[in-house]
Amino acid sequence: MFLVFVVVIVLVAIAAVFLSIGVIIKGKFPDTHVGHNVEMKKRGISCVKNESTFCQGRSDSEACRGCQL
């Protein structure tokens, strides 16, 4: 039982090291925000949270022109 526990701890430690190699080499955590992705911007896709915040409480036609509300 103890041997299985040690093997599992070693495997988890190895997995953590391999998963963190990119962060260690680049020196920062990867940016996964939709609004910062170049390909998403090219396609006109933005963060739903930003659109919701922008359009909330607006009654003029210019405020929600992008989201067709």
C-alpha positions, 0 to 999 in steps of 0.5 A: 500500500505504501509503495503505491502511494509513493509511486502515485506521488512521484507520478503526480510530481513528474506531471506537475513538472512537465505541465509547468515547463512552458511557464518556467521557460517563458517566465509568465503564465499563458494568456488565454483570454478570448479578447487578447487572441489575434485570430479571434479579433480577426473573426470579430469575436470578443469576450461575452463578459465585455459585451454584456457589460458594455450593452447593459443599461444602454438604450441608444442604438450606438451602444449595442450596434456590434451585438445587434441588440 
